[in-house]
């Protein structure tokens, strides 16, 4: 029996983070047990650039352990005036 080590998440990056969007972000494969912080590291996004993180519409921290099918949205700090 094959062991499944990866899960798939739906990843959305917003504003200037979009340049880091991986191909097939709607089916982005990550290892089971990966956290949001691990995803940022994999995409070479510093934690300071991820101001708001939502998983399935709920604000989460960098240590949130991702689950198969999670919808993840990451927003940078946004200035206004």
Backbone bond lengths (Angstrom), bond angles and torsions (degrees), N, CA, C in turn:
res aa  C-N    CA-C-N  psi(-1)  N-CA   C-N-CA  omega(-1)  CA-C   N-CA-C  phi
1 X - - - 1.443 - - 1.536 108.58 -
2 X 1.344 116.61 129.01 1.467 121.56 -179.08 1.521 110.53 -76.38
3 X 1.307 114.51 138.01 1.459 120.48 177.92 1.526 108.51 -91.84
4 X 1.329 116.42 128.77 1.461 119.94 -179.93 1.525 108.99 -91.42
5 X 1.332 116.50 113.93 1.452 121.12 -177.27 1.518 113.02 -97.29
6 X 1.321 117.43 -15.66 1.457 120.65 -177.71 1.520 111.61 -109.79
7 X 1.321 114.14 152.08 1.458 121.99 170.18 1.524 106.38 -121.72
8 X 1.319 116.67 167.19 1.460 120.62 177.72 1.513 109.39 -118.77
9 X 1.354 114.56 135.93 1.453 120.37 175.48 1.522 108.68 -122.58
10 X 1.315 115.67 160.64 1.458 122.67 174.55 1.525 105.76 -101.44
11 X 1.320 117.17 109.41 1.456 122.86 -172.57 1.522 111.17 -105.92
12 X 1.321 116.22 129.18 1.457 121.91 175.17 1.526 108.47 -126.34
13 X 1.325 116.18 126.97 1.459 122.44 175.30 1.525 107.35 -112.96
14 X 1.335 116.12 139.50 1.456 119.96 -173.41 1.521 112.21 -117.69
15 X 1.345 114.93 160.29 1.461 124.85 178.12 1.533 109.78 55.18
16 X 1.336 117.67 -132.16 1.466 119.00 -174.56 1.530 113.67 -74.04
17 X 1.333 117.99 -6.37 1.471 120.45 174.72 1.530 111.77 -76.06
18 X 1.333 116.96 -16.14 1.471 120.28 -178.06 1.519 113.39 -56.05
19 X 1.327 116.34 -27.02 1.466 119.28 179.97 1.532 111.83 -64.59
20 X 1.321 117.55 -17.29 1.470 122.73 179.29 1.532 112.42 -95.03
21 X 1.342 117.22 1.63 1.462 121.43 -176.49 1.525 110.48 -62.47
22 X 1.322 117.43 123.12 1.473 119.94 179.63 1.530 111.09 -77.83
23 X 1.339 116.28 158.58 1.469 119.08 173.41 1.533 108.98 -60.39
24 X 1.306 115.42 148.25 1.469 121.58 178.76 1.525 111.77 54.93
25 X 1.336 116.18 43.80 1.465 121.08 -178.81 1.528 111.88 -62.37
26 X 1.342 117.12 -22.39 1.465 119.73 178.87 1.532 112.14 -75.36
27 X 1.319 116.58 -11.05 1.475 122.07 176.31 1.524 108.47 -137.63
28 X 1.323 116.65 48.34 1.457 122.61 -175.33 1.529 109.90 -72.96
29 X 1.330 116.75 119.22 1.464 121.59 -177.40 1.526 110.45 -87.77
30 X 1.325 115.46 130.02 1.467 121.95 175.64 1.525 108.01 -134.54
31 X 1.327 117.26 154.94 1.459 119.52 178.61 1.535 111.75 -64.96
32 X 1.292 116.24 144.83 1.470 121.53 174.78 1.529 107.88 -56.51
33 X 1.338 117.22 136.00 1.452 121.67 -178.97 1.519 113.81 92.60
34 X 1.328 117.40 -3.61 1.465 122.01 178.49 1.527 109.90 -65.42
35 X 1.327 115.70 144.57 1.461 121.51 174.86 1.524 109.16 -104.42
36 X 1.330 115.22 171.03 1.459 119.17 174.47 1.527 109.61 -60.63
37 X 1.326 117.06 -39.52 1.462 120.89 177.14 1.516 111.85 -58.36
38 X 1.337 117.23 -38.86 1.469 120.74 177.04 1.530 111.40 -64.54
39 X 1.333 116.76 -37.99 1.463 120.51 178.38 1.530 109.70 -63.92
40 X 1.330 116.59 -44.64 1.464 119.71 178.40 1.525 110.83 -58.99
41 X 1.320 115.90 -43.38 1.464 120.23 179.02 1.526 110.89 -62.13
42 X 1.324 116.63 -44.52 1.470 121.21 -179.93 1.530 111.36 -61.37
43 X 1.339 116.56 -35.34 1.459 121.10 -179.01 1.529 112.79 -89.65
44 X 1.336 115.71 1.04 1.467 121.70 -179.07 1.524 111.90 59.18
45 X 1.330 115.15 45.87 1.459 122.94 174.81 1.522 106.94 -112.81
46 X 1.323 117.05 123.77 1.466 119.29 -179.89 1.533 109.36 -70.06
47 X 1.320 117.61 145.06 1.476 120.76 -179.65 1.531 112.50 -55.93
48 X 1.328 117.66 -29.32 1.463 120.95 179.18 1.528 111.76 -66.27
49 X 1.330 116.72 -24.24 1.473 120.97 179.77 1.516 112.42 -81.93
50 X 1.323 118.09 -12.42 1.465 122.27 -179.72 1.526 108.73 -101.74
51 X 1.326 116.16 84.43 1.462 121.48 -174.72 1.528 111.76 -73.62
52 X 1.312 116.53 -45.25 1.463 121.76 179.66 1.523 109.60 -125.13
53 X 1.327 115.72 132.08 1.458 121.89 179.48 1.520 107.87 -128.74
54 X 1.323 115.72 124.30 1.461 120.66 178.05 1.518 108.99 -120.03
55 X 1.327 115.83 136.62 1.458 121.86 173.09 1.518 106.60 -122.07
56 X 1.323 115.96 119.21 1.460 122.08 -177.46 1.526 111.24 52.88
57 X 1.353 115.75 37.78 1.454 121.59 176.32 1.517 115.51 82.67
58 X 1.336 118.21 2.66 1.464 122.59 -178.40 1.522 109.09 -115.65
59 X 1.336 116.44 130.69 1.460 120.51 -179.98 1.528 109.75 -62.23
60 X 1.340 115.44 134.35 1.466 120.83 -178.08 1.524 110.43 -133.40
61 X 1.326 115.37 163.21 1.465 122.85 179.03 1.534 109.73 -97.18
62 X 1.330 115.18 170.70 1.470 121.15 -178.34 1.521 113.30 -62.11
63 X 1.337 117.58 -24.56 1.468 119.76 -177.58 1.533 113.43 -89.31
64 X 1.327 117.87 6.11 1.467 121.21 177.04 1.525 109.28 -62.66
65 X 1.325 116.61 127.46 1.471 121.84 178.66 1.524 108.48 -87.21
66 X 1.316 114.98 121.09 1.457 121.43 -175.67 1.522 112.10 -70.81
67 X 1.336 113.93 148.31 1.459 121.67 177.59 1.527 108.79 -120.00
68 X 1.315 115.91 153.65 1.453 121.45 179.95 1.529 110.02 -54.51
69 X 1.332 115.70 128.44 1.454 121.02 177.38 1.525 115.16 89.41
70 X 1.332 118.15 -2.63 1.466 120.35 178.81 1.528 110.24 -58.60
71 X 1.342 115.48 142.70 1.462 122.45 173.12 1.523 107.04 -102.68
72 X 1.319 116.74 116.66 1.464 122.58 -173.67 1.527 109.74 -114.73
73 X 1.330 116.05 126.26 1.454 122.38 174.82 1.507 109.76 -119.99
74 X 1.325 117.05 130.05 1.469 121.92 -177.81 1.526 108.62 -124.09
75 X 1.333 115.07 125.39 1.465 122.29 -178.25 1.526 109.79 -116.91
76 X 1.336 117.27 138.44 1.468 120.49 174.73 1.529 109.47 -80.28
77 X 1.349 117.26 172.62 1.457 118.96 171.94 1.542 107.58 -62.58
78 X 1.302 116.39 136.11 1.461 120.11 -178.35 1.513 108.54 -119.97
79 X 1.301 114.90 123.62 1.468 120.13 178.03 1.509 110.29 -90.83
80 X 1.268 116.01 155.19 1.457 120.87 177.72 1.499 109.36 -150.46
81 X 1.296 114.40 174.01 1.450 114.72 -179.64 1.491 112.86 -171.22
